[in-house]
Amino acid sequence: MPERIIGGSYGYKSDIWSLGLVLLECATGQFPYSPPQPGEGWVSVYELMETVVGQPPPHAPSDKFSPQFCSVQKDPKDRASANELMSHPFISMYDDRAVDLASYFTEAGSPLATLLLG
């Protein structure tokens, strides 16, 4: 979270930033930040922190993901709260469908279901 790196105040909206990066990595299968020298990797964690603070936020490719998913806010003042995210179109677009995640995991036989439900 950029605000934490620069020594600013941080709170639950920092967690929203982190969640966004995790979701982005899960969706794209890639770490959200690319090193300055492609193929070289990161020289140090400090180089990565400079990139997080100094570069625009990463985003999902708009040709592959919905505009709702592609909205990442770097400035904590612009980030949604957890309550606002629960009504975000990306989350609420399936509210009218009856989705039972517990059944999905148990019927799929996922090892995760054993950990969560067992």
Secondary structure, DSSP 4 states (H G I P E B T S, - for coil): -HHHHTT----HHHHHHHHHHHHHHHHHSS-SS--SSTTT--S-HHHHHHHHHHSPPP---TTTS-TTTT----SGGGSPPHHHHHTSHHHHTTTTS---HHHHHHHHT-HHHHHHH-
